[in-house]
């Protein structure tokens, strides 16, 4: 890469922040960002990876998301951000509907198991 090009990681960071900005302009006040670390060969947000691309482990992925969110806060695109633990301490989860449910997440699987009983 020459000095004028951006790394894929930087491009992905900018795309996610641009999406957050776009959704804010559409009136959304809250955004959720969730994913499990992918296994090699499994793609989530961006569906094309080179064979040589580094896959982050759980801690690396969390750090990368924190970098994105911190940049959003620094540039005033985001007022702030919290993880589930911080959100729980702030206002608690009093009802099942208070929990954001993401496709194939732990809560989604638990709720499906109740539905199947």
C-alpha positions as CSV (number, residue, x, y, z in Angstrom):
1,X,0.0,0.0,0.0
2,X,1.2,3.5,-0.7
3,X,1.0,6.3,1.7
4,X,-2.3,7.6,0.2
5,X,-4.2,4.3,0.6
6,X,-6.0,3.2,3.7
7,X,-5.9,-0.2,5.3
8,X,-9.0,-2.4,5.1
9,X,-9.4,-2.0,8.9
10,X,-9.5,1.8,8.6
11,X,-11.9,1.6,5.7
12,X,-14.3,-0.7,7.7
13,X,-14.0,1.7,10.7
14,X,-15.0,4.7,8.5
15,X,-17.9,2.7,6.9
16,X,-19.3,1.8,10.3
17,X,-19.1,5.4,11.5
18,X,-20.7,6.6,8.3
19,X,-23.5,4.1,8.9
20,X,-24.0,5.4,12.4
21,X,-24.1,8.9,11.1
22,X,-26.6,8.1,8.4
23,X,-28.9,6.3,10.9
24,X,-28.6,9.3,13.2
25,X,-29.7,11.6,10.4
26,X,-32.7,9.2,9.9
27,X,-33.7,9.9,13.5
28,X,-32.3,6.9,15.3
29,X,-31.0,7.9,18.7
30,X,-29.6,4.5,19.8
31,X,-27.5,2.0,17.9
32,X,-26.4,-1.5,18.8
33,X,-23.2,-3.1,17.7
34,X,-23.0,-6.8,18.3
35,X,-21.2,-9.8,16.8
36,X,-19.3,-12.9,17.9
37,X,-15.7,-13.1,16.8
38,X,-15.8,-15.0,13.4
39,X,-14.1,-18.2,12.7
40,X,-11.6,-18.1,9.9
41,X,-13.6,-18.3,6.7
42,X,-16.8,-16.9,8.2
43,X,-17.7,-13.3,7.3
44,X,-20.1,-11.0,9.2
45,X,-20.3,-7.3,8.3
46,X,-18.0,-7.3,5.4
47,X,-18.3,-10.5,3.3
48,X,-15.1,-10.6,1.4
49,X,-11.8,-11.4,3.1
50,X,-8.4,-12.3,1.6
51,X,-6.9,-15.6,2.6
52,X,-4.1,-13.6,4.3
53,X,-6.4,-11.4,6.3
54,X,-5.9,-11.5,10.1
55,X,-9.0,-12.6,12.0
56,X,-9.3,-11.0,15.4
57,X,-10.0,-13.1,18.5
58,X,-12.6,-12.0,21.0
59,X,-10.4,-9.5,22.9
60,X,-9.0,-8.1,19.6
61,X,-12.5,-7.7,18.2
62,X,-13.7,-5.9,21.4
63,X,-10.7,-3.6,21.2
64,X,-11.4,-2.8,17.6
65,X,-15.0,-2.0,18.3
66,X,-13.9,0.2,21.2
67,X,-11.6,2.0,18.8
68,X,-14.5,2.7,16.4
69,X,-16.8,3.9,19.2
70,X,-14.1,6.1,20.8
71,X,-13.4,7.7,17.4
72,X,-17.2,8.3,17.0
73,X,-17.2,9.9,20.5
74,X,-14.1,12.0,19.8
75,X,-15.5,13.3,16.5
76,X,-18.9,14.0,18.3
77,X,-20.7,11.6,16.0
78,X,-21.7,9.6,19.1
79,X,-22.6,11.2,22.4
80,X,-21.2,8.1,24.2
81,X,-21.4,4.3,24.3
82,X,-21.9,1.6,26.9
83,X,-21.5,-2.1,27.0
84,X,-24.2,-4.4,28.5
85,X,-22.7,-4.3,32.0
86,X,-22.5,-0.5,32.0
87,X,-26.1,-0.3,30.7
88,X,-27.3,-2.6,33.4
89,X,-25.6,-0.5,36.1
90,X,-27.1,2.7,34.6
91,X,-30.7,1.6,34.4
92,X,-31.0,-2.1,34.8
93,X,-33.0,-4.7,32.8
94,X,-36.3,-5.0,34.5
95,X,-38.2,-6.9,31.9
96,X,-37.2,-9.3,29.1
97,X,-38.2,-6.7,26.5
98,X,-35.4,-4.4,28.0
99,X,-32.8,-6.7,26.5
100,X,-31.7,-6.1,22.9
101,X,-32.0,-9.4,21.1
102,X,-29.7,-10.1,18.2
103,X,-30.0,-12.9,15.7
104,X,-28.3,-16.1,16.9
105,X,-27.2,-14.4,20.2
106,X,-27.5,-16.2,23.5
107,X,-30.8,-14.5,24.4
108,X,-32.3,-15.2,21.0
109,X,-31.5,-18.9,21.5
110,X,-32.9,-19.0,25.0
111,X,-36.1,-17.3,23.9
112,X,-36.5,-19.7,21.0
113,X,-36.1,-22.6,23.4
114,X,-38.9,-21.3,25.6
115,X,-41.1,-20.9,22.5
116,X,-40.4,-24.6,21.5
117,X,-41.5,-25.9,24.9
